[in-house]
Amino acid sequence: MSRILIAYATTDGHTPKICARQQQVLEQLGHSVQVLPLAQADALDLAGFDKIVIGASIRYGKHQPLVAQFITRHQALLESKPSAFFSVNIVARKPEKNTPATNPYLIKFLRQISWKPKLLGVFAGKLDYPRYGFFDRFMIRLIMRMTQGPTDPKAVIDFTDWQQVQAFAGSIDALR
């Protein structure tokens, strides 16, 4: 049994749901799992965990700055343990952009940091137009129009492949 931390940064609240599904799978496999926002995880003694997973959402092509800051602050520790990173973004709804090797946002992020996680993942997120404010709804609809995505301002679409999320949790279990 491992003690696992899954720390996340989220924009609209979908990334914690992905983390919770991973937690469920890992706990069924006998692990002790703690899921926290990155800001709260920063205050923990990270050395007490056997494995560390970081999940982060994308907005307008970028992860939140606190993700890279957390990684930089704890890089030596992250490199000393089995660790994983996953990105949540709507672009991953497209089959040709839903792997670590093909997702442009994950590729770009990994070039900006020097940490090399042992496991990488990419998950499609959730589109929730009614929840967005005017500016975000307008901008996201514009981006969706340009990328042939859904633009109905009433649309709520979960693009997440939950089986892929569960398989990723199985890969976290196998990390050594």
Number of C-alpha atoms within 10 A of each C-alpha: 11 15 15 25 23 24 24 25 25 18 12 16 12 19 25 21 10 20 22 16 16 23 22 14 19 22 19 10 14 12 16 16 21 17 19 18 17 20 14 11 17 14 8 11 8 16 13 10 17 17 23 24 22 24 26 26 27 21 16 11 15 14 22 15 9 13 19 18 12 15 17 14 11 15 17 11 14 22 14 11 17 20 25 22 23 23 27 27 29 22 23 24 19 14 11 11 20 22 18 20 13 14 21 16 21 27 13 12 16 16 10 10 13 12 18 15 19 15 16 21 20 29 29 24 25 19 21 17 21 13 14 14 9 10 9 14 18 15 12 21 18 14 15 16 12 9 11 9 16 16 17 11 15 10 13 14 12 15 17 20 14 15 10 14 21 18 13 21 22 15 16 22 19 9 14 11
